[in-house]
Amino acid sequence: MMLGGRKIRVLVVDDSALARRAITDALARDHEIEVIGGAADAYQAREKILELEPDVVTLDLEMPRMDGLTFLKILQEHHPVPVVVISSLTQAGSAKAMDALNAGAIDVIGKPDGSRSLVQMGHVLAYHVKAAARSRPKPRIAKTEPAPKSPFPTAFPAGKFSPRQLIVIGSSTGGVEALRYILPRLPAGLPPIVVVQHIPANFSRIMAHHLDELCSFQVREARDGEELRAGTCLIAPGDFHVTLVSNGMGYRVRLVQSPPVHHCRPAVDILFRSAAQYAGSHAVAALLTGMGVDGAAGLKALQMSGAKTFAEAEESCIVFGMPQAAIKLGAADHVVPLPQMPQSILKAITTK
């Protein structure tokens, strides 16, 4: 994917010369990407951004003189540029990565531990850089727009929904903010919700915790073998596919580490196809912002099984790739911008 016929220009910001070299070498393996420079701290990065005008910046959060999160906030206010954060996989690093997404970073990847090098992660780095290069400025609705008045109650009574009913959601680049908009606007007492967001291991746990604090229902990482329950939202753990199996009148979750699908694990298609198989017309599905085609075929399978299907409209997507692929397949019954998605999901699930 070229930008206007030229390579994607990347600035690498990390206080470690070794890490800068590793990131540069990893990205150099992709013929569509050109690393145009490196910076050891925020002050060097500011000067090089102004001088070189990169398309994408990769940013470490742990840096001297000024930490990466502070620099990101300043950068997004005064000189917005797509930023991919490369953060530690520790709990503290994961929490900072979630703060970075909230502050305007387009995407986040985990800085590898000793089990694999940045060079070995080259395709992952390149994927996220390309997604950032294709991104649009983040819409501010997720932070500033109040919840619209809803004809639905703030909570549904127990037994309102069939145990067969289910909501499934898939998202990638820009999806964390989209989920932060949609889920808190849904009432308690809904059928089970299962979410696949392309996000690294450990980051998904922090994301689930943040969402749990915002929602009127429980949000947490899925556990292998657990039963889906009304009033609960389960998030696929990073590096695990989540699939559904029948459990009496309801469902259980299975977590598997089978090969990545569309270079992703978890993959939306895995969840959506299993929902099509076991929930069929009892399901409501939404495919949100993200690069690539993951989820498009699964959404089509859901539609063919009788589920109600939604794709996010281009106007609110950070990256329109995944919804666009679904729309091209004719897999979306409705194409809905983010501000209308909570109401659309509620209407669909209450008229099942």
N, C-alpha and C positions, 0 to 999 in steps of 0.2 A: 504494500500500500504506500504509494508515493503521495507527497503533498504538492499538488500543482506540477507534477512531473519531476520533482526533486526529492532528495532523501529527507527524512525527518531529522532535524538538527537537535541534538541533545546536549545539555550541560549537566555534568555529574558533580554533585556537591556532597562531600564527605571529608571529615577531618583526617581520615586514614589514607595515606598515599597508596597503601596496598589495596584497600577497598576500591579506591578510585580506579586503579589500574585493572582490577578484576572486573569491575562493572564495564569499563571501557572495552576490555577484551571480549567480554560476553556479548555486548551489543554489536561489536564489530563483526560478529559472525553473521549478522543479518544484513543483507545487501540493501535494504530499504532504510537503514538507519546510519547516521553519521554522528559520532561524538565530536563536538566542536570545541570542547574544553572541559576543564575541571576546576573546582574551587575547594579550598580547605576549610573555609568558614563562611558565615553569612555575609561578611563585609566584602570578601573577595567575590562571592556569588553575586552580590548586588552589582558590582562594577562590571562583571562579565555578562550579566543579563542585559544590562544597558548597552554594552559594547557589541555583543554577538547576536542578540535577539533570538534565543533558542526557541524552538517549537515546544519543547518539553524539558522540564528540569527533574532530575532524580535527586531526592533530598534525604539525607540522614537526619535523624532527630536529635541525636546525642553529639553536640559539637561545642567547642570552646567559644568564649567571647559572647556568643548569642546562640541559644538553643534553636533547633530547627523549627519547633512549633511557633515560637515567637517570630522568627523570620518569615514563616509561611503566612502568618496573619498580616504582617506588614506588607509582604509581597502582594497578597491578594487585594489589599486595600489600595495600593499605590501603583502596582505594575502587574496586573493579573497575567499569569502564564500557567498552563497546565502543569501540575506537579504530581509525580509519583513518589510516594514516601517509601523508603526502605528502612524498616524498623526491626528492632530486636524482637524475637519470639517469646521473650519473658512476659510475665503478666503485666509488669510495669510498662514494658515496651508496647504491648498490645493495647493497653489503656491509652497511651500517648498516641498511638496510631489512630484510634477511634476519635480522639480529640482533633487530630490532623484532618480527618475526613470531614468533621464538623466545621473545621476552620477553612475548608475550601480545597483540600487535596482531592484530586480526581480518583486516585486509586492507592492501594497500599499492598506491599508484598513483604514477606518476612525475610530478614537478613539470615542467611543459613548458618546453622551451627556446624560442628565438625563433621557431620554426616555427609554433607555435600557442599560443594563450593559454589560461588556466584557464577563461575564459568559453566558449571554443570546446569545451573538454572537459567542459562542464556535464553532459551526459548520462552521461559516465563517472563523474564525481564523484557524481552522484545514485545511480547504480547501486550503487556501493560503499557509500555511506551507507545505502541501503535494505538491502543485504545485512548490514551490521553491525547494523542495528536488529533484524533478524530472527534474529540469531545467538544461540546458547546459549553459556554459559561453556565455555571450552576444556577438554576432558577432559585430565587429567594423565597418562594412560596413556602418551602418547608419550615422556614424560620419565622416568617413574618405574617403569613396569612392565618387568620383565626379559623377555627373549625366552623364550617357552614352549619346553619340551623338544619336539623335533621328531623324528618317525620318519624324516625325510628326511636325506640326507647333507649335510655342510657344503659340498660341491661335487659336481657331477655330472661324469662323465667325458666327454671329447670324443666326439661321435657318438651320445650317448645319445638325442638328440631328432631328429626329422625336420626337414630344412631348411624345411619348410612351416609348422612350428609357430611361434606368435607370441603374445605377451602385450601387450594394449593397455589403458591406464588413462587415465581422464579425471577431472579434478577442478577445483574453483574455490575459493570462499571456504572457508578452513580446510584446503585441500588440501595446502599446503606441509607442515604438520605431519603430516597423514595419510600423505603420501609419506615423510616422515622416519621414520615408524613402520614402514611396510610394506617399503620397499625394502631397508633394512639387514637385515631378517629373512629375506630370500630368499637362497638359496645361489648360489655361482658355477656357471657352466656351463649356465644356463637358456637357452631360446630367446630371441631378441631381444625386448626390451621397448621399447615406444614410449609416451611419456607426453605428454598435453596437459594443462597446468595453465594456467588463465587468469592471466597475469602479464605485466607490461609488458616491453617490449624492454629488454635489458641485465640486468634483474633475473633473467631466466631463466638467463643464463650463470652468475651467482653462485650461484643455487640449484643448478644442475647440479654446480658445483664443490663445494659443501657436501655434496651427496648422494654424490658420488664419494669423498669422504674417509670416509664412513660405511659404504660398501657393499663387498662382497667382489668386485664386478665393476665394470667401467668405466661411469661415468655422465657424459654430456656432451651439449651441445647438438647437435641434428641439423644436418647439412650437406646442402645440396641435391645430389641425385644419388647420395648414398653408399649402399652396400650394407648391409643389415641383417646383423649377425653375432651368432652365439650368444655369450652372456656379455657383452653390451653393452646398456645402457639409453640410449635417445636421448630427449632432452627437446625439445619443440617450442620454437623461439625465439619470444620475444615479438613480436607483430605479424606473424607468419607462420602461415598454415595449414600443417599437415603432412598429406600424403596418401601412400598407398603405391601402388606399381605393381609388377607382376610383374618378376622378374629371374631367368630360368631356373627353378630349383626354389625360389628365395627371393624377396626383395623389395628394392626400392630406395625411398628417400625422395624425395619432391618437396616443395619449399617454395614456396608461392604466396601472393601478396598479393591474392587476389580479395576481394570485399567481405566484411565481417564477417557472421557467422551468429549469430543471437540476440544481436546487439551485441558479439560476441566474435571476436577474431582473435589467437591460434589458437582454433578451435572444436573441441570434442570430436566433434561430429557428422561433421565432415569426415573425421577420422581413422577413426572407427568405421565409416562407410559404405564407405570404401575397403578397410578390413580385411574387411568382410562380402563385398565384391566379389571380392577376390583371395585371402584366406586362408580364409574360410568356416568350415567345421567344424574347421579346424586352429587356430583362435584361441581364446584365453581372454580375456575382457574384464571389467573392473571399473569401475563408475561410483561415484565417491566424493562427499563433501560439496561443496555448492555451491548458489548461488542460481540460480533460473531453470529452464529446461527443456533446456539444451544437453546433448546426449549421450543423451537418452531415445530419440529416434527412431533414432539410430545403434545403440544397444544392441538395440533391437527388430530392426533389420536384421541384426545379427550373430546374434541368436537364431534368426531365420528361416533363416539360412544354415547353421545347425548348430553355431555356436559355443557355448561354455559361458559364461554371463553371470551377473555378480554386481552387486548394488547394496548400498551401505553402509546399515546399519540406522539408523533415526532416533536411537537411544539414543547413538550415538557421533558423529553429524554435528554440526558447527558450524552449518551451514545444511542443512536436509533437502530443499531444493527440487529439485535435479537427480535424486537417487535416488528421491525421491517421485514425480516425473513418470514415471520409468522403470517404477516399480512399478505405477503406475496404468495404464500401457500393457500390463502383463503381460510386460515385456521382460526381467525378471530371473528367471533360473532359481532363484537363491538370494538371500535378503536376509541379509546377514552384518554383525555389528558389527566395528569396526576391529580389535580384538584377535584375531579369528578370520580376518581376511582373508588374511594371508600363507599360513597353512596351507591355506585354501580354494583359493587360486590354485595352490599347489604340487600339491595333490591333483588338481585339474582338469587341469593340464598333464601330469602324470605318468600319467594314465589315458587320455590321448588315443590 
